[in-house]
């Protein structure tokens, strides 16, 4: 989808997953947006087309209900005029600088333009090294530290402080968009930096020529260690291409000796200015122009085909609802069967996140010591329904995790996962709370210690768990915790235990 569609989709997601749900966007509004998008796009629309259309319709209604929505969208949008302003400022800075040197003399061995060319060559070398490293690692090349730093600073400015899980929808949206658009904005910043380097070089050249209209510049050289033949070889290396292009001959050793400061006043500098101007064009302007074009093409590709993944729990639920599909979940408990109340809590949480048509199958528990049967238990449960999209490994926090028991169980389930399914490790605290309570300070401390034990145990095996009381929990917060856990499985958030 396009950049604007992706931005709208993330904004609507922030409103629809906020706790508490904002007054500006009710459940009825969500249903309306889904129905309207389905009517416009049709049943056969792609997931991206449906989500994009739904987001556009939702943003229109949200903007009418909350004026801050459009202000926020405008505030985080890319402003092309800033790029033009920076380019003009770079040109003015280059023109204001002294590209010749003091006392209207040009030292042909060390003009200020030489430092400009050296800096650009260093930048090209860094870009080439990053590209080679990325090629070796088979990863897309990253932009330089300056581009990433500027883009990150813009993100920090846009993402309001305190944009955590319970922050306002607009604050959470700003943070989400800052993360999602980091690559696109870094590309834009890189393009502006390349254009700024061109403008600075052209400004320096223009300033040099303008000053040359009313002032006489003299060219010469001086050195403690170099003699005329050595200087001739160096100038042939640096200015040889420009000499070949312009037809301006470089001096021989005798002419260079006659130009040596301070014994000589040098010679008229017009030819040398032309040679250095062409050299700057070859070293700075043309390569930077090529890099600008490359980043511009990359920016257009990212802006028109924005890489927004629709694999997270929120978008996947929208797409399933549009297609009339049901999420199929199989829960397999270890050693202890979940209570009826825990099963109801699990079902309600799954429906809230995966959609009303979610089908939950609770398999018979795998007994302690029978962990090798976990794969066959899962296979029988999966055979009785359509291919599951999610398998829940259900543990009771009253048990102490052991590698040969719970570890073997979760490893067996992970190895036997059906194609396309993900494994969620869920630790149910309901039995622990029923036995020890939840108000006593000692019970609270023991509960926290047990949570830490389970988190570390399962995280070491690559399954950071979702830990909650299935029998008694805040439905909205439990749904958010499940959504974050599923996003973690999809790689949308860093791996860590979720409560």
Protein Blocks (a to p, Z undefined) as FASTA:
>chain_A
ZZklmmmmmmmmmmmmgccddfklcfklmmmmmmmmmmmnopmbcfklmmmmmmmmmmmm
mmmmmmklmmmmmmmpccfklmmmmmmmmmmmmmmpcfkbghhiacfklgfklmmmmmmm
mmmmmmmmmmmmmmmnopacdddfklmmmmmmmmmmmmcghiafklcfklmmmmmmmmmm
mmmmmmmmmmmmmmmmmmmmmmmmmmmmmmmmmpccddddddfkbcfklmmmmmmmmmmm
mmmmnopacddfklmmmmpcfkbgbjafklmmmmmmmmmmmmmmmmmmmmmmmmmmmmmm
mmmmccbdfkbmklmmmmmmmnopacddddddehiacdfklmmmmmmmmmmmnojklccd
ddddddehilmmmmmmmmmmmmmpccdfbdcddddfkbccdfklmmmmmmmmmmmpcehi
acdddddfklmmmmnopmbmklmmmmmmmmmmmmmmmmmnopacddddfkbccfklmmmm
mmmmmmmmnopaccdddZZ
